[in-house]
Amino acid sequence: MGSPASALLAACVLAGALAGAPTASAQSRGELLYATHCIACHTTQVHWRDRKLATDWNSLKLQVRRWQAVAALDWSEQDVLEVTRHLNDSFYGFKPASNTVGVLVPAAHRSRNRPASN
């Protein structure tokens, strides 16, 4: 059996590792869906390549919808919106379409995209 000092050291190391580890609850649903179903084929490189297919919010959402159908994931419209939001926040920064229902725009995007008032 190890010494009490070794056990204490191991407990401290474990506690420190757990404290610094991101938790699943800190991730958005869109990020979790993307990490679970998409990241195996889509590295971050696919989002910043020269020939990317997403050029605005609507085309990004279209690509999310397209690829979830190709993978037969049967996502709801809300799931598509959540993944679109995650990708937009993480890589693209497009202005969400004004007719997008159920999409909350983060404060940073709202202030950046809001026209200046006189």
N, C-alpha and C positions, 0 to 999 in steps of 0.2 A: 504494500500500500504506500502511496506517495506521502510526502510530508504535508502538514497543514499549509505551509508557505506555498507549495506547488499548487495545491488545490485552490488557494486564494488567488494566485496569479492566473490560473486557468479561468476562474470565474470572472475575474476582471477583464481579461482579454475577450471572453465570450460576450460579456455585457457591453463592452465597447464596440464590438463588431455588430451586435444587434442594434445598438443605439444609432449607429451610423448607416445602417442598411435602410433603403427606401421601403416603405410599406405598400402593400397592394391598395390600401385605402387611399393612399396619396395619388394614385393614378386615376385618370378619368376613364369612363367606360370606353370611350373611343380609343384611348391609348391601350387599354387592356385587349380590346377586340383586335386592334392592329398588331399588337405584340403576339397574340395567340394565333392569328390566322394569316398574317401578311408578311411579317418580318423575315420569314424563312426565305422568301424569294425577293423581297424588296428591301435592299439595303438603303441607307440614307442617300447613296449615290444616285438612285433612280429619281429622287426628288429635285436634284439640282443639275441634272445633265442638260446639255444643250437642246436635245430633242424631246423634252418632256411634253406630254400631251395635255397637261393641266396648265391653262393660261389665264384662268379666272375662276371665281368661286363655282360657277355653274359647271364648267368643264371638269373641275376637280371632283365635284359631287358625282358627275356622270361617270368618271373613271372609277370612283369608289363603288358605285352601283354596278358598273360593268364587271369589275373584278370579283366582287362578292358573288355575282351570278355565275361567272366562269368557275369559281370554286364551289358552287352549289351550297353557299352558306345560309341562304334563306333569311337574310337580315331584314328586319323591319325598316321602315323609313327612318325611324328615330335612330336606329343603329347606324344607318348610312350617314345621317347627319352628324352623329357623334364622332365617327371616324373622320369624316370630312373636316369637322371642327378641329380635331386633334392634328391632322396633317396640315391644315391651314395655319394653326397656331405654331406648330413646330418647324415648318419648312417654307410656306408660301407667303402668308400675309396678305391674301386677297381680301377685298372688301366683300363681305357676304351679300348675296342678292337681297334686294329689298323685299322680295316676296317669299323669303325663306321663313317658314313657320317653325317655331320651336328651337331656333338657334339664338343663344344668348351671346352677344358680342362682348368680349372682355373690355374692361374700362380703357385699357391702353389702346385698343383698336378704335373704340368709340371716339376718344378725344383726337386721335390721329386722323380719323376719316371724317370727322364732323367739319362742315364748312365754317369758316371764321364768321362770327357774328359782328355786325356793325354797331 
